[in-house]
């Protein structure tokens, strides 16, 4: 399992960090077997797994449930779990309690929180308690409504300076990594160069120290919308629908199950059931 020191070394050496979301045993197992460096149990599960319109309805119970499942699938991969909406914003004590639950009960190595300078106190408290914290700035889905929707952030000089200020505040508070979402590539590059800790881009351009995508986006399993920054490396959603339609057709036609997919009993045993009669 890679460690925080490994991620820091990778940044220092210019080696890209690969992060991928996973929400259950099979997706986490596949991620680990594919050599993913760090798994994020993201609250994006609210949309791609639970069918919500946003991440806001996701609860601690949801994150604990999915974090435990991912842990079982990827026992040798560093796992970060998102802290859901309003489980850390209220106070440092609240953040510490909920982060502790995710680590202790959920089995993750660290937690991720959205926000900048305004949550530095919470980040500092969690780090002091020994809980690794990953920051997240730019487009922060939990507060998308206040950002006027899912829009690129940091496009003005003033907004870009605010992002840099927030990133530095998170680093100073002890965050070991920061996700940069939906910000201009030039701004992400500036932040990545100014920070000593790794940055992970999602819609932040190639200059970030690593990249993260959602499992279902990467494989073409989520079709409600495809953000500009997403590259579908496969179209499994289409293939899955074709396979399921084929299954349905064979059941209806009687082609499945055939003898190769059925069990049989020898004639002697059948005779004992039916005797001289017929079924």
C-alpha positions as CSV (number, residue, x, y, z in Angstrom):
1,X,0.0,0.0,0.0
2,X,1.3,3.4,-0.9
3,X,1.5,6.0,1.9
4,X,1.4,9.8,2.2
5,X,5.2,9.8,2.0
6,X,5.0,7.9,-1.4
7,X,2.6,10.5,-2.8
8,X,4.9,13.3,-1.6
9,X,7.8,11.5,-3.3
10,X,5.8,11.1,-6.5
11,X,5.2,14.9,-6.6
12,X,8.8,15.7,-5.9
13,X,9.9,13.2,-8.6
14,X,7.3,14.4,-11.2
15,X,5.6,11.0,-11.1
16,X,1.9,11.3,-11.7
17,X,-0.6,10.0,-9.1
18,X,-3.6,8.1,-10.3
19,X,-6.8,8.4,-8.2
20,X,-10.1,6.7,-9.1
21,X,-13.4,6.6,-7.2
22,X,-14.8,3.3,-6.1
23,X,-17.9,2.6,-4.1
24,X,-18.1,-1.1,-3.5
25,X,-16.2,-4.4,-3.4
26,X,-16.1,-5.1,-7.1
27,X,-15.2,-1.6,-8.2
28,X,-12.5,-1.3,-5.5
29,X,-11.1,-4.7,-6.4
30,X,-10.8,-3.8,-10.1
31,X,-9.2,-0.5,-9.2
32,X,-6.6,-2.2,-7.1
33,X,-5.9,-4.9,-9.6
34,X,-5.5,-2.1,-12.3
35,X,-2.7,-0.5,-10.2
36,X,-4.6,2.6,-9.1
37,X,-2.5,4.6,-6.6
38,X,-5.3,5.9,-4.3
39,X,-9.0,5.1,-4.2
40,X,-11.6,7.8,-3.3
41,X,-14.9,6.7,-1.9
42,X,-16.5,9.8,-3.2
43,X,-19.9,11.2,-2.2
44,X,-20.4,11.2,-6.0
45,X,-21.9,7.8,-5.2
46,X,-25.1,9.8,-4.4
47,X,-25.5,10.5,-8.1
48,X,-23.9,7.5,-9.9
49,X,-25.0,4.8,-7.4
50,X,-28.0,6.1,-5.4
51,X,-29.6,8.1,-8.1
52,X,-29.8,11.5,-6.4
53,X,-29.5,14.7,-8.4
54,X,-26.6,15.9,-6.3
55,X,-24.2,14.9,-3.5
56,X,-26.1,16.8,-0.8
57,X,-28.5,14.0,0.3
58,X,-25.6,11.6,1.0
59,X,-25.3,10.7,4.7
60,X,-22.7,9.4,7.0
61,X,-24.4,6.0,7.0
62,X,-24.0,5.9,3.2
63,X,-20.4,6.8,3.3
64,X,-19.6,4.3,6.1
65,X,-21.5,1.5,4.2
66,X,-19.6,2.1,0.9
67,X,-16.3,2.8,2.6
68,X,-16.4,-0.6,4.3
69,X,-17.3,-2.3,1.0
70,X,-14.5,-0.6,-0.8
71,X,-12.1,-1.6,1.9
72,X,-13.0,-5.2,1.5
73,X,-12.3,-5.0,-2.2
74,X,-9.0,-3.1,-2.0
75,X,-7.2,-4.2,1.2
76,X,-3.8,-3.0,-0.2
77,X,-4.7,0.4,-1.5
78,X,-4.8,3.7,0.3
79,X,-8.4,4.8,0.6
80,X,-9.8,8.3,1.1
81,X,-13.5,8.7,2.0
82,X,-15.5,11.9,1.4
83,X,-17.1,13.5,4.4
84,X,-20.7,14.3,3.4
85,X,-22.5,17.6,3.5
86,X,-22.8,19.1,7.0
87,X,-20.7,16.5,8.8
88,X,-17.7,18.8,9.2
89,X,-18.7,22.4,8.4
90,X,-20.4,23.2,11.8
91,X,-17.4,22.8,14.1
92,X,-14.0,21.3,14.6
93,X,-15.5,18.9,17.2
94,X,-18.1,17.7,14.7
95,X,-15.5,17.2,12.0
96,X,-13.2,15.3,14.3
97,X,-16.0,13.0,15.5
98,X,-17.2,12.1,12.0
99,X,-13.8,11.8,10.5
100,X,-12.9,9.4,13.4
101,X,-15.9,7.3,12.5
102,X,-15.0,7.1,8.9
103,X,-11.5,5.9,9.7
104,X,-12.4,3.6,12.6
105,X,-15.7,2.2,11.3
106,X,-15.3,2.8,7.5
107,X,-11.7,1.5,7.3
108,X,-10.3,4.3,5.2
109,X,-6.8,5.8,5.7
110,X,-7.9,9.5,5.3
111,X,-10.9,11.8,4.6
112,X,-11.6,14.5,2.0
113,X,-13.4,17.8,2.8
114,X,-14.6,20.5,0.5
115,X,-13.7,24.1,1.2
116,X,-10.8,26.5,1.7
117,X,-9.7,28.8,4.5
118,X,-13.2,28.6,6.1
119,X,-12.6,25.0,7.1
120,X,-8.9,25.3,8.0
121,X,-9.7,25.0,11.7
122,X,-11.5,21.7,11.1
123,X,-8.7,20.4,9.0
124,X,-6.1,21.4,11.6
125,X,-8.1,19.5,14.4
126,X,-8.4,16.3,12.3
127,X,-4.7,16.4,11.4
128,X,-3.7,16.9,15.0
129,X,-5.7,13.9,15.9
130,X,-3.8,11.8,13.4
131,X,-6.4,11.7,10.6
132,X,-4.9,12.4,7.2
133,X,-7.0,15.1,5.3
134,X,-7.3,15.7,1.6
135,X,-8.6,19.1,0.6
136,X,-10.9,19.9,-2.3
137,X,-11.3,23.4,-3.8
138,X,-12.7,24.9,-7.1
139,X,-16.0,23.4,-8.0
140,X,-17.2,21.9,-4.7
141,X,-20.3,19.9,-5.5
142,X,-21.7,20.1,-1.9
143,X,-22.0,23.8,-2.3
144,X,-22.7,23.9,-6.1
145,X,-26.0,25.8,-5.4
146,X,-24.1,28.7,-3.8
147,X,-21.7,28.6,-6.8
148,X,-24.6,29.1,-9.2
149,X,-24.4,25.5,-10.4
150,X,-21.7,23.2,-11.8
151,X,-19.5,25.9,-13.4
152,X,-15.8,26.4,-13.9
153,X,-14.3,28.3,-11.0
154,X,-11.4,30.7,-10.8
155,X,-11.8,32.4,-14.2
156,X,-11.1,35.9,-13.0
157,X,-7.9,37.1,-11.4
158,X,-9.6,37.7,-8.2
159,X,-11.2,34.3,-8.1
160,X,-7.9,32.6,-9.0
161,X,-6.1,34.4,-6.2
162,X,-8.8,33.2,-3.8
163,X,-8.3,29.6,-4.9
164,X,-4.5,30.0,-4.4
165,X,-5.2,31.5,-1.0
166,X,-7.5,28.7,0.0
167,X,-5.0,26.0,-1.2
168,X,-2.2,27.6,0.8
169,X,-4.5,27.7,3.9
170,X,-5.3,24.0,3.6
171,X,-1.7,23.1,3.2
172,X,-0.8,25.2,6.3
173,X,-3.5,23.5,8.2
174,X,-1.9,20.1,7.5
175,X,-3.7,18.7,4.4
176,X,-1.5,16.1,2.6
177,X,-3.2,16.5,-0.8
178,X,-5.7,18.8,-2.5
179,X,-8.2,18.0,-5.3
180,X,-8.6,20.9,-7.8
181,X,-11.9,20.6,-9.6
182,X,-13.1,22.5,-12.7
183,X,-10.6,25.4,-12.7
184,X,-8.6,26.8,-15.6
185,X,-5.5,24.7,-16.4
186,X,-3.3,27.8,-15.9
187,X,-4.6,28.4,-12.4
188,X,-4.2,24.7,-11.4
189,X,-0.7,24.8,-12.7
190,X,0.1,27.9,-10.6
191,X,-1.4,26.3,-7.5
192,X,0.5,23.0,-8.1
193,X,3.7,24.9,-8.3
194,X,3.1,27.0,-5.2
195,X,2.1,24.1,-3.0
196,X,4.6,21.6,-1.6
197,X,1.9,18.9,-1.3
198,X,0.4,17.0,-4.3
199,X,-2.6,18.3,-6.3
200,X,-5.1,16.0,-8.0
201,X,-6.9,17.4,-10.9
202,X,-10.4,16.7,-12.1
203,X,-11.0,19.3,-14.8
204,X,-7.9,21.0,-13.7
205,X,-5.5,20.3,-16.6
206,X,-2.4,18.2,-17.1
207,X,-0.1,20.2,-14.8
208,X,-1.6,18.8,-11.6
209,X,0.4,16.2,-9.8
210,X,-2.2,13.6,-10.5
211,X,-5.7,13.0,-11.8
212,X,-9.0,11.6,-10.5
213,X,-12.1,10.4,-12.4
214,X,-15.3,8.8,-11.3
215,X,-15.4,5.0,-11.9
216,X,-18.7,5.1,-13.7
217,X,-17.6,8.0,-15.9
218,X,-14.3,6.3,-16.8
219,X,-16.1,3.2,-18.0
220,X,-19.1,4.8,-19.6
221,X,-21.6,3.5,-17.1
222,X,-23.2,6.8,-16.2
223,X,-25.1,8.3,-19.0
224,X,-27.2,11.1,-17.5
225,X,-24.5,13.6,-18.5
226,X,-20.8,13.6,-19.4
227,X,-18.8,16.6,-18.1
228,X,-16.2,18.2,-20.4
229,X,-13.3,16.9,-18.4
230,X,-14.4,13.3,-18.5
231,X,-12.8,10.8,-21.0
232,X,-14.7,7.6,-21.3
233,X,-12.1,4.9,-21.7
234,X,-14.8,2.3,-22.4
235,X,-18.5,2.3,-23.1
236,X,-19.6,-0.5,-20.8
237,X,-23.0,1.0,-20.3
238,X,-23.9,0.3,-23.9
239,X,-22.4,-3.1,-23.8
240,X,-24.2,-4.0,-20.6
241,X,-27.5,-3.0,-22.1
242,X,-26.9,-5.1,-25.2
243,X,-25.9,-8.1,-23.0
244,X,-29.0,-7.7,-20.8
245,X,-31.3,-7.5,-23.8
246,X,-29.7,-10.7,-25.2
247,X,-30.3,-12.4,-21.9
248,X,-34.0,-11.3,-21.9
249,X,-34.5,-12.5,-25.4
250,X,-33.0,-15.9,-24.7
251,X,-35.2,-16.4,-21.6
252,X,-38.3,-15.5,-23.5
253,X,-37.4,-17.7,-26.5
254,X,-36.5,-20.6,-24.3
255,X,-32.9,-20.7,-25.5
256,X,-31.6,-20.1,-21.9
257,X,-31.0,-22.1,-19.9
258,X,-29.9,-24.9,-22.2
259,X,-28.4,-28.2,-21.2
260,X,-24.9,-26.7,-20.7
261,X,-26.3,-24.4,-18.0
262,X,-28.6,-27.0,-16.2
263,X,-28.0,-29.8,-13.8
264,X,-29.2,-33.4,-14.4
265,X,-30.0,-36.5,-12.4
266,X,-29.1,-40.0,-13.5
267,X,-31.8,-42.5,-14.6
268,X,-31.5,-44.7,-11.5
269,X,-32.3,-41.8,-9.2
270,X,-35.1,-40.7,-11.4
271,X,-36.6,-44.2,-11.3
272,X,-36.6,-44.1,-7.5
273,X,-38.6,-40.9,-7.7
274,X,-41.2,-41.9,-10.3
275,X,-41.2,-45.7,-10.0
276,X,-42.8,-47.2,-13.0
277,X,-44.9,-44.1,-13.7
278,X,-44.0,-41.0,-15.6
279,X,-43.7,-37.5,-14.3
